[in-house]
């Protein structure tokens, strides 16, 4: 499957939240998360060169008010959730089956509030490696700011710069077409794809490269996205 193209312009692939806590063994593990991580890696090997920029998003929680169920209370799995992707924990790290070497920028979301869409995130500081959530064992060693700057016309974003939002970063890179893959189809993938469309990008979701929380929820999310004008493949 070739990389989808809508309008004539530069293309971006967004890899959403492929983190340990959303795969088997994690606090919010999806049944197909690990398989999707590996499938995305194969897709990157076969089709990565067809994209002009490749970015990843990370759930990145510190104290997300109201997002985690209070101690002693059961989460409702719609608004409140078990603790997950807490900064500095194993669960926040990228899944080892995901090849991060092609991902040139990382966008963190949800530090202090609930956050589902990657477009609510901001470019990670240029501290690279584990600090941006990459599993250092995979040898990626990505320096987010430097790579993002090169992709976005030479601008280097450091720790002292104003936060750079995903939509702004994509526009600086001249992107018109966005393809979304990752976890979970019925939550963060859906929210990211809707926001990509709302930001004016021609938007595609590759269903086989997404893992849902529930199969019914995933099918419903993809149908909803199609009705909203997102291409689903």
N, C-alpha and C positions, 0 to 999 in steps of 0.2 A: 504494500500500500504506500503510494507516494505521499509526501507531505501535502496536506490540503492547501489550496490557494483560492482566495476569494478575489478581492480587488487586486489590481496590479500594485505591488509594493513589497516591502520587506516583511518577512515572516518570523514569528516568535513561537516557540514551544514553551508552555508553562507546565511545570511538573509540580503538582500540588500535594504537599504534606505526606510524602512517602517516608514516614517515620516509624520507629519501632513500636510506639504505643498504638498505632493503627494497623499493626500486623499481628500475626499469631504470637501469643505470649505477652502482648501489650495490654494495657488496662482498657483499651477500646479496640481490641483487635478485630479486624474484618476477616472473613473466611478466605478471601482471595488476595489479601494485601501483599503477602510475600510473593505470590505468583505474579501479580501485577508489577511489583518492583523489578522482577527479573524480565518480564515482558517489555517494560519500558527501556531497560538496558539494551535488550536486543533491538528494539526499535531505534534507539539512539545510534547503535552501531551501524544499522542499515540505512537510516534516513537522517541522521543528525546533520549531515552536510547540506541538507535541503532547507535548513532553517538558518536565518541570519543571526538570531540570538536565541539562547536557551536559558531560561531562568527557573529557579525553584522557589516554592513558598514553604514556610515552616510555621506550624503552630508553636508558639513560644511564650509559654505562660509563666508569669511570676506570681501575681495575685489578681487573677481575673475575676473581678467582683461579680458575684451572682452566677458565675459560669460553672463552678464546681458545687456539687451538692454539699450542704453543711455536714460536718462530722455527725455520724449517727443517723443521718437521713438517707433514704434511697433516692438516687437520681431518677428523673423522669425520662431521660434519654431523648428529650426534645429541647429543653431549656437548660436543665442542670445535668451534669455529667460527673463520672468519677474523675478524680485528679488524673491529668494526662499531660504529656509533653511539657513537663515542668523544667524550666531552664536548669541545666547542670545534671539532669538525670539521663539514664540510659534511654528512657522512652522518648526523649526529645531528639535523639540522634537519628540521622537518616538510616534506613534499613540497609544492611550490608549487601543485599542483592541489587541495590540501585547503584549503577555506575555514575558517580557524580563528576567525573572528569570533564564531561561536556557542558556542565552547568556553570555558566559564567557569572551569575549573580544570584544572591539569596535575599528573599524578602520575608522578614519576621512579622508576625501578627499576633495580637491577643495578649500582650504582656499584662495589661491591667483591666481589660474588658473582654467580653465575649467577642470573638471575631471569626467569621467563617470565610469570607472572600479574601483571596490573595490581594485584591485591590485595596483592602484596608491595611495592608502591610507596608513596611518601609525597608529600604535597602539596608542590609546589615552593614555595620562598620567594617572597615578594612582590616579585620583581625584574623580572618581566614580560619581554615581547619575546624577544630572542635567548637570554636567560639561561635561559628555560624551554624552549627548543627551538623556539620559533615562528619561522618565517621572517619576519624583520622587513620584507622586501619586500612581504609581502602586506597590510601595513597593519593587522594585527590589534591589536598593542599590548596584548595581554591582560595584566592584572595579576592573577596567579593568586590571591594571598591576598585581595585586596579582593573579587573576584568570588565566590570560594568562600565568604567570610564572609557575603556578602549572601544566597547561596543556602542557607547552612546556619544561618540564624537570626541573622545579624548578627555572628557571631564573625569577627574578623579574625586571620588567622594570619600572623605575621611571622617574621623570621629568628631571633628569640630564643625563639620558642615551641617546645614539644615537637612532634616530627613527628606529622603527622596521617595516619593510614592511610586508604585508600580506603573500606573498609567502615565505619569510624567516621564519615567525612565523609558518606557516603550516608545513614546512619541519622540523623545530625543534621539532614539535609535532609528527613527524613520519607519517604525513598524505600522502596518495597516492590517495585517492578518494574524490572528492569534489562534493557536490550537492548544486545548487544555486536556491534560491527562492526570491521573493520580487518585487520591483517596480523600474523602469518600464521595462516591458518585452523588448520593442523595443529600449531601451537606456542603462540604467545602468546594468540591468540583462544581456543583450546581451554582453555588453563590458566585464563584469566580467567573464562570462562563456568563452568567447573567450580567455581572458588572462589566465584563469585557464588551459585551454587546452594547450595554448602556453608555459605555465610554466611546462608542463609535467604531470599534474594531470589528472587522469581519471575523466571526467566531465559529470555531469547530470544536466539537468534543469527539474523541475517539473512544467509543464505548468499551471496546475490548481492553483498553489500557486504563480502565478505571475499576475500582473495587467499591461496591456499595456496603452500607451497614446491613441492609436486608435486600434480598433480590427484588422483592416487590417495590421497595423504596427506590432502588436503582432504576428499575424500568419506568416507574412513575416520573422520576426526575428527568430521565432522557426524553420522555414524551412531553413533559412540561417545557423542556428546553427547545424542542422542535417547534412547539406552538409559539414560543417566544421569538423565533427567528434564528435560533442557533442551529447550525448544521451538525447533525449527529451521524457519525460513520462507525 
